[in-house]
Amino acid sequence: MSITGLSDILREYSRLRPEGPGTPFARAMALRVVAGAVQGAGLLSLIELSTALASDAPSGGLGAGGWLVVLAVSAGAGAVAIYHREKSAYGSAFLVMRRLHDLIGDRLTKLPLGWFVSTAAGRLSRLVSSGAMQVGHSYAHAMTGIVTDTVAMLILTAGLTWWYPPLGAFLAGCLAVHVLLMVGANHLDLRCGRFREPAAVELAERIVEYARCQGVLRACGRTECQGDRALAAALTEERRRARILLWAEAGINIVQGMSAQIIAVLMMVLTVSWALSRNLAPLEAVAVIGVSLQVVQYLTNVGELRMGFLMQAPSISTAAEVLDAPTLPEPASSPALPEPGALELDKVVFRYEADTPVLDGVSLRVPPRTMTALVGPSGSGKTTVARLIARFWDVDGGRVRVGGTDVREMTTADLMGQLSMVFQDVYLFDDTLEANIRVGRSGASHEEVLAAAELAGVSEIVERLPEGWETRVGEGGTALSGGERQRISVARALLKRAPVLLFDEATSALDAQNEANLARAFAELRSRATVLVIAHKLDTIRAADQIVVLDGAGGVAQVGTHAELLAAGGMYKEFWEQRDKARGWALGH
């Protein structure tokens, strides 16, 4: 969703607060209004006091002493209102942050898995950390100041109009012009924010990428930050946009500041001229000038706070993008599975981009408790097939069936219950080894966890770590090697005991121990589950009950066993001979 104005930001804020007169948000808003009304009334009582002193007669039904009491009461009431306003505003800010986290967390459980591989997912971490804090901060400070100062100005304008109509009318006209200038500045501010945000996001992604790729960069002798052209380009672009934004915001501030100062000067000139023409007493003129200066302060405050408020537009826009992201339609319940463990793609068409089908009429069937190897050139759609089975996205045409049932007719929970997924990009939580394996089935007994760990080769990892099962693996599993992380992922799949396993075999060479552990675990999984493997290793391909060769043009080139496909010749035979030759390559040959 594109945030195009202050009204859009306020509308998004309304989603972050529960409605109703008794909510903390309603109380906070009421206290903001009360604080502004008390401040405005206090300043008006100052003018009435000056009139009573100048005329030595009651003004508005009260003498000078009475207005002094009103002024003192207003000051005390204002202090109390501001205290409770700030207390309530901070409480509301924390509630906004918590509700934002709750709404996003709830939405994430409903979004299709494909959303998480999009660029939108990259902005999510920024939103739920610094972005949420900034949104809450703006709610506590910017919203509070804007409402309070605006109410005070409205009270002053109405009071001055009643006290001296020409003065009130002039002030109302000046405020109207100032509001028009602020509306123009609002649109310019939003354009500035949208102008810089893509560069800031790109720079953040390049910094993370650069940090993660230090091993590769250093191995290639590229240790300098300037050596990475993508990062250097992102830095240059972000700095360029920041400079443009700095000048634009400086211009906005100058225009707003000049507008407020011009209003103050005009108010003082008119007040003095009316005093010289004896329409106002000198003491009244002094009081009006003092009030005029306070109005200027209010205008300046509102302008500055408004800018701070609008600076949250990118975070609010990202939040709206997450909360409004389309979810896949889901039935209330799943039908009975007529063929548990079976997988089928029936004339499947799928596109990442409108004009480029990745899969174009693909059909394949994997019988229950058999192993099918997917092979094909890079970009042929092997990973896409596995992700469509897991319903990362819905197909553009055809059907994907799990257990004989279209995945679109199954609830997410039931579909995920049928699948175990072991992909190359294994993610481990910053928790213990045992807790990470239990992700497969949280209610499993300790003995079942041990059995799965033993079969996947995790027990060997446990034995050589000082803290054993209580060893924390670090964020993303960074304390472990890639092979060790995949062992834990396989142990999860063993523990889950799902009828179907989707396995993306590692393309990199593993050490002999890891190879042996994975082979043993794989044999166990094959004995009781349907296995669809994106195969890269010759031994895995040869052992498959069925091999499906994708042609790289969106279709299926060949289907059969290893022996059948070699005998038939064609694409698979060429692929096999190339891989076999690469495996036998050695220095000196």
TORBAZA-668178 format. One record per residue (C-alpha): residue in three letters; y negated, x, z negated. Coordinates in steps of 0.02 Angstrom, whole numbers, padded with zeros to 5 digits, always signed. Layout:
<recs>
ALAYXZ...
</recs>
This chain:
<recs>
MET+00000+00000+00000SER-00174+00063+00043ILE-00304+00054-00096THR-00467+00010-00006GLY-00586-00038-00145LEU-00622-00061-00329SER-00551-00236-00319ASP-00385-00163-00261ILE-00380-00045-00409LEU-00420-00187-00530ARG-00284-00294-00451GLU-00157-00154-00474TYR-00213-00133-00655SER-00179-00317-00682ARG+00004-00282-00642LEU+00008-00156-00783ARG-00043-00277-00918PRO+00034-00439-00978GLU-00077-00591-00964GLY-00127-00705-01108PRO-00262-00725-01240GLY-00164-00640-01378THR-00114-00481-01288PRO-00186-00310-01335PHE-00266-00303-01162ALA-00357-00468-01190ARG-00416-00410-01361ALA-00477-00245-01288MET-00573-00335-01151ALA-00650-00455-01277LEU-00706-00310-01386ARG-00785-00224-01235VAL-00884-00380-01197VAL-00935-00402-01379ALA-00992-00221-01392GLY-01097-00239-01235ALA-01172-00404-01293VAL-01218-00332-01463GLN-01300-00180-01382GLY-01400-00289-01262ALA-01453-00408-01401GLY-01507-00261-01510LEU-01621-00193-01374LEU-01696-00366-01345SER-01731-00382-01531LEU-01830-00219-01516ILE-01945-00302-01388GLU-01965-00457-01497LEU-02005-00342-01644SER-02142-00257-01540THR-02215-00428-01496ALA-02217-00481-01678LEU-02300-00318-01730ALA-02428-00324-01588SER-02478-00505-01621ASP-02457-00498-01810ALA-02373-00667-01792PRO-02194-00731-01779SER-02108-00708-01611GLY-01959-00813-01564GLY-01964-00894-01735LEU-01955-00731-01834GLY-02084-00612-01901ALA-02076-00422-01895GLY-01970-00416-02053GLY-01847-00541-01983TRP-01828-00443-01821LEU-01802-00284-01920VAL-01657-00370-02008VAL-01589-00428-01839LEU-01604-00250-01772ALA-01513-00179-01923VAL-01375-00310-01912SER-01358-00275-01725ALA-01341-00089-01758GLY-01207-00117-01890ALA-01113-00246-01786GLY-01123-00130-01636ALA-01047+00014-01733VAL-00904-00095-01795ALA-00875-00167-01620ILE-00874+00006-01541TYR-00749+00071-01670HIS-00628-00072-01640ARG-00661-00064-01452GLU-00611+00120-01444LYS-00459+00092-01554SER-00402-00054-01448ALA-00440+00037-01285TYR-00332+00186-01333GLY-00191+00070-01384SER-00205-00023-01219ALA-00204+00142-01124PHE-00039+00192-01201LEU+00030+00019-01161VAL-00027+00040-00981MET+00064+00206-00970ARG+00221+00134-01048ARG+00218-00020-00938LEU+00193+00089-00783HIS+00345+00191-00832ASP+00445+00033-00868LEU+00399-00049-00703ILE+00437+00107-00604GLY+00601+00135-00696ASP+00654-00044-00665ARG+00604-00032-00482LEU+00697+00131-00455THR+00861+00049-00505LYS+00835-00079-00366LEU+00777+00035-00225PRO+00903+00086-00093LEU+00969+00263-00109GLY+00889+00307+00057TRP+00717+00287-00021PHE+00749+00439-00129VAL+00767+00555+00020SER+00599+00500+00091THR+00433+00588+00068ALA+00377+00449-00050ALA+00502+00508-00178GLY+00415+00677-00183ARG+00258+00598-00255LEU+00353+00507-00390SER+00363+00652-00514ARG+00176+00678-00501LEU+00146+00493-00534VAL+00256+00474-00688SER+00188+00632-00770SER+00005+00677-00741GLY-00029+00522-00636ALA+00022+00400-00774MET-00084+00495-00901GLN-00235+00489-00786VAL-00213+00303-00755GLY-00203+00270-00943HIS-00352+00384-00976SER-00459+00293-00848TYR-00410+00128-00926ALA-00461+00189-01099HIS-00626+00269-01050ALA-00688+00215-00879MET-00643+00031-00895THR-00716+00024-01071GLY-00882+00103-01024ILE-00903+00004-00863VAL-00874-00165-00947THR-00979-00129-01102ASP-01128-00056-01009THR-01123-00190-00874VAL-01124-00330-01004ALA-01268-00245-01096MET-01369-00235-00934LEU-01337-00418-00894ILE-01391-00470-01069LEU-01549-00364-01053THR-01590-00433-00881ALA-01567-00613-00940GLY-01668-00581-01098LEU-01811-00495-01007THR-01816-00638-00881TRP-01836-00761-01024TRP-01962-00651-01115TYR-02069-00603-00963PRO-02004-00679-00799PRO-02090-00557-00677LEU-02014-00408-00767GLY-01840-00485-00773ALA-01846-00536-00590PHE-01899-00362-00537LEU-01759-00282-00639ALA-01631-00403-00565GLY-01687-00358-00389CYS-01675-00171-00425LEU-01501-00193-00498ALA-01446-00289-00343VAL-01503-00146-00230HIS-01416-00021-00343VAL-01254-00121-00335LEU-01261-00117-00144LEU-01280+00072-00150MET-01131+00083-00268VAL-01025-00023-00150GLY-01063+00099-00010ALA-01025+00246-00123ASN-00863+00161-00174HIS-00799+00158+00005LEU-00852+00338+00032ASP-00765+00391-00130LEU-00603+00309-00077ARG-00610+00392+00093CYS-00636+00558+00005GLY-00486+00528-00109ARG-00373+00481+00036PHE-00440+00630+00132ARG-00386+00756+00000GLU-00225+00677-00067PRO-00108+00725+00078ALA-00163+00907+00066ALA-00137+00908-00123VAL+00038+00834-00106GLU+00082+00955+00034LEU+00023+01103-00070ALA+00125+01046-00221GLU+00281+01031-00112ARG+00254+01202-00034ILE+00230+01284-00205VAL+00393+01208-00268GLU+00480+01262-00108TYR+00411+01438-00122ALA+00469+01453-00302ARG+00644+01390-00262CYS+00663+01506-00112GLN+00615+01667-00200GLY+00789+01739-00177VAL+00786+01716+00011LEU+00605+01773+00027ARG+00634+01932-00072ALA+00793+01970+00022CYS+00689+01962+00181GLY+00552+02071+00106ARG+00427+01928+00093THR+00368+01941-00087GLU+00184+01907-00058CYS+00119+01729-00067GLN+00026+01759+00097GLY+00192+01804+00176ASP+00246+01623+00176ARG+00148+01544+00318ALA+00184+01366+00264LEU+00116+01396+00089ALA-00034+01494+00155ALA-00074+01354+00277ALA-00060+01223+00139LEU-00176+01324+00027THR-00304+01345+00167GLU-00302+01160+00210GLU-00316+01105+00028ARG-00464+01222-00001ARG-00549+01161+00158ARG-00533+00980+00106ALA-00586+01019-00072ARG-00748+01098-00008ILE-00786+00947+00101LEU-00748+00831-00044LEU-00861+00932-00160TRP-01011+00912-00045ALA-00975+00728-00016GLU-00962+00690-00202ALA-01118+00791-00237GLY-01212+00685-00111ILE-01146+00525-00190ASN-01200+00583-00363ILE-01374+00629-00300VAL-01400+00459-00217GLN-01340+00365-00371GLY-01444+00472-00489MET-01600+00453-00382SER-01575+00265-00372ALA-01568+00250-00562GLN-01718+00364-00585ILE-01820+00269-00456ILE-01784+00106-00547ALA-01843+00186-00710VAL-02004+00252-00631LEU-02043+00084-00549MET-02010-00008-00712MET-02127+00108-00806VAL-02264+00096-00672LEU-02258-00093-00673THR-02254-00101-00863VAL-02405+00013-00878SER-02499-00086-00744TRP-02463-00248-00836ALA-02519-00169-00998LEU-02682-00110-00917SER-02712-00285-00850ARG-02682-00349-01027ASN-02528-00450-00980LEU-02430-00343-01104ALA-02487-00270-01269PRO-02476-00079-01280LEU-02339-00089-01411GLU-02241-00210-01302ALA-02262-00092-01154VAL-02193+00053-01255ALA-02043-00053-01306VAL-02012-00108-01125ILE-02022+00074-01066GLY-01893+00122-01198VAL-01779-00019-01143SER-01804+00033-00960LEU-01746+00209-01000GLN-01592+00137-01084VAL-01556+00032-00929VAL-01563+00192-00826GLN-01439+00271-00946TYR-01324+00122-00925LEU-01336+00135-00735THR-01299+00321-00741ASN-01150+00294-00857VAL-01078+00156-00748GLY-01096+00265-00593GLU-01008+00413-00672LEU-00872+00307-00749ARG-00847+00215-00585MET-00816+00380-00498GLY-00690+00429-00630PHE-00608+00260-00608LEU-00597+00279-00420MET-00525+00454-00434GLN-00365+00368-00491ALA-00349+00279-00323PRO-00215+00401-00258SER-00109+00379-00415ILE-00133+00190-00410SER-00089+00191-00226THR+00072+00288-00259ALA+00117+00168-00399ALA+00089+00021-00282GLU+00194+00108-00149VAL+00339+00122-00271LEU+00321-00052-00346ASP+00304-00132-00174ALA+00439-00029-00088PRO+00560-00150-00005THR+00730-00170-00085LEU+00889-00210+00009PRO+00945-00392-00004GLU+01086-00410-00128PRO+01204-00555-00165ALA+01226-00627-00338SER+01411-00579-00337SER+01538-00490-00228PRO+01687-00572-00142ALA+01864-00513-00175LEU+01909-00359-00074PRO+02045-00401+00053GLU+02092-00218+00084PRO+02047-00106-00066GLY+02015+00074-00019ALA+01989+00045+00168LEU+01833+00105+00259GLU+01771+00040+00425LEU+01621+00060+00538ASP+01615-00076+00670LYS+01499-00040+00818VAL+01368+00033+00700VAL+01193+00068+00765PHE+01070+00160+00654ARG+00900+00239+00683TYR+00788+00344+00573GLU+00653+00324+00706ALA+00634+00171+00815ASP+00670+00254+00982THR+00803+00379+00927PRO+00973+00310+00874VAL+01074+00431+00767LEU+01226+00319+00780ASP+01243+00209+00933GLY+01394+00094+00930VAL+01502+00202+00817SER+01670+00127+00766LEU+01798+00209+00654ARG+01927+00155+00527VAL+01995+00249+00376PRO+02156+00170+00307PRO+02179+00162+00118ARG+02239+00321+00032THR+02218+00430+00185MET+02103+00574+00223THR+01984+00573+00370ALA+01883+00727+00420LEU+01716+00703+00506VAL+01669+00847+00620GLY+01535+00871+00749PRO+01380+00972+00791SER+01233+00982+00673GLY+01130+00823+00682SER+01272+00717+00751GLY+01264+00595+00606LYS+01405+00651+00491THR+01302+00638+00331THR+01223+00477+00397VAL+01396+00397+00409ALA+01433+00439+00227ARG+01264+00376+00171LEU+01281+00213+00266ILE+01448+00183+00179ALA+01356+00207+00013ARG+01220+00091+00081PHE+01077+00215+00071TRP+01006+00103+00208ASP+01062-00050+00303VAL+01123-00028+00481ASP+01019-00085+00629GLY+01173-00157+00712GLY+01358-00180+00679ARG+01445-00181+00510VAL+01499-00059+00376ARG+01646-00117+00272VAL+01717-00050+00109GLY+01881-00127+00051GLY+01872-00244+00200THR+01705-00319+00146ASP+01534-00291+00224VAL+01433-00182+00105ARG+01287-00304+00124GLU+01395-00438+00042MET+01430-00329-00111THR+01321-00303-00263THR+01258-00126-00288ALA+01359-00109-00448ASP+01521-00164-00363LEU+01491-00052-00212MET+01455+00099-00321GLY+01611+00057-00422GLN+01714+00080-00264LEU+01641+00251-00221SER+01637+00427-00287MET+01517+00544-00198VAL+01524+00733-00198PHE+01382+00801-00092GLN+01320+00978-00069ASP+01156+00946-00160VAL+01239+00923-00330TYR+01116+00877-00467LEU+01157+00906-00650PHE+01057+00838-00795ASP+00982+00954-00925ASP+01123+00914-01046THR+01291+00982-01100LEU+01438+01013-00984GLU+01535+00869-01058ALA+01389+00748-01042ASN+01369+00792-00859ILE+01553+00758-00824ARG+01544+00594-00920VAL+01417+00533-00792GLY+01573+00488-00691ARG+01635+00368-00826SER+01540+00362-00989GLY+01678+00270-01082ALA+01813+00397-01044SER+01908+00474-01189HIS+01889+00658-01231GLU+02066+00689-01169GLU+02024+00612-01000VAL+01870+00722-00987LEU+01975+00875-01028ALA+02105+00828-00898ALA+01975+00806-00761ALA+01889+00967-00811GLU+02053+01063-00808LEU+02098+00999-00636ALA+01925+01040-00565GLY+01920+01213-00644VAL+01781+01173-00767SER+01888+01226-00915GLU+01878+01405-00855ILE+01687+01392-00860VAL+01693+01319-01035GLU+01804+01459-01101ARG+01685+01598-01053LEU+01525+01516-01115PRO+01477+01553-01297GLU+01437+01371-01338GLY+01583+01299-01241TRP+01570+01114-01206GLU+01401+01107-01293THR+01322+01227-01168ARG+01169+01152-01086VAL+01166+01175-00898GLY+00976+01175-00876GLU+00871+01061-00767GLY+00965+01027-00606GLY+01108+01139-00669THR+01010+01299-00641ALA+01110+01389-00776LEU+01265+01377-00666SER+01310+01442-00494GLY+01324+01329-00343GLY+01513+01334-00348GLU+01515+01292-00533ARG+01399+01145-00505GLN+01514+01077-00371ARG+01664+01095-00488ILE+01574+00983-00613SER+01534+00860-00475VAL+01718+00855-00426ALA+01766+00831-00609ARG+01650+00680-00613ALA+01740+00608-00462LEU+01909+00638-00542LEU+01853+00554-00702LYS+01780+00403-00612ARG+01944+00367-00520ALA+01856+00266-00385PRO+01960+00201-00238VAL+01853+00296-00110LEU+01788+00475-00110LEU+01646+00532+00003PHE+01649+00722+00006ASP+01524+00836+00091GLU+01613+01002+00095ALA+01510+01157+00057THR+01461+01252+00214SER+01444+01416+00121ALA+01592+01525+00078LEU+01657+01503-00099ASP+01747+01633-00203ALA+01937+01625-00211GLN+01938+01545-00384ASN+01821+01406-00332GLU+01920+01378-00172ALA+02082+01363-00271ASN+02007+01243-00399LEU+01931+01132-00266ALA+02093+01130-00166ARG+02191+01077-00320ALA+02067+00941-00366PHE+02060+00883-00187ALA+02248+00864-00180GLU+02242+00754-00337LEU+02103+00647-00265ARG+02195+00624-00101SER+02349+00561-00192ARG+02259+00408-00261ALA+02100+00380-00160THR+02038+00360+00016VAL+01946+00518+00064LEU+01811+00537+00196VAL+01760+00719+00205ILE+01619+00798+00305ALA+01726+00947+00345HIS+01673+01126+00380LYS+01827+01227+00331LEU+01972+01244+00450ASP+02105+01216+00317THR+02024+01051+00266ILE+02011+00992+00445ARG+02191+01036+00485ALA+02255+00945+00329ALA+02170+00780+00372ASP+02272+00628+00420GLN+02139+00586+00547ILE+01996+00683+00626VAL+01843+00595+00696VAL+01736+00700+00813LEU+01555+00644+00832ASP+01480+00693+00999GLY+01299+00724+00945ALA+01235+00586+01058GLY+01265+00443+00937GLY+01447+00409+00979VAL+01626+00458+00940ALA+01700+00586+01058GLN+01880+00595+00996VAL+01994+00526+00860GLY+02166+00591+00813THR+02265+00717+00713HIS+02238+00902+00727ALA+02389+00925+00840GLU+02344+00777+00950LEU+02166+00834+00976LEU+02215+01013+01016ALA+02339+00949+01143ALA+02210+00834+01220GLY+02082+00972+01242GLY+01897+00933+01253MET+01763+00943+01121TYR+01876+00963+00969LYS+01977+01105+01046GLU+01817+01199+01088PHE+01752+01170+00912TRP+01916+01231+00835GLU+01925+01387+00941GLN+01745+01434+00898ARG+01776+01412+00711ASP+01942+01503+00718LYS+01862+01649+00809ALA+01720+01655+00682ARG+01844+01657+00537GLY+01936+01805+00612TRP+01778+01906+00645ALA+01757+02070+00550LEU+01651+02228+00561GLY+01724+02355+00680HIS+01818+02226+00786
</recs>
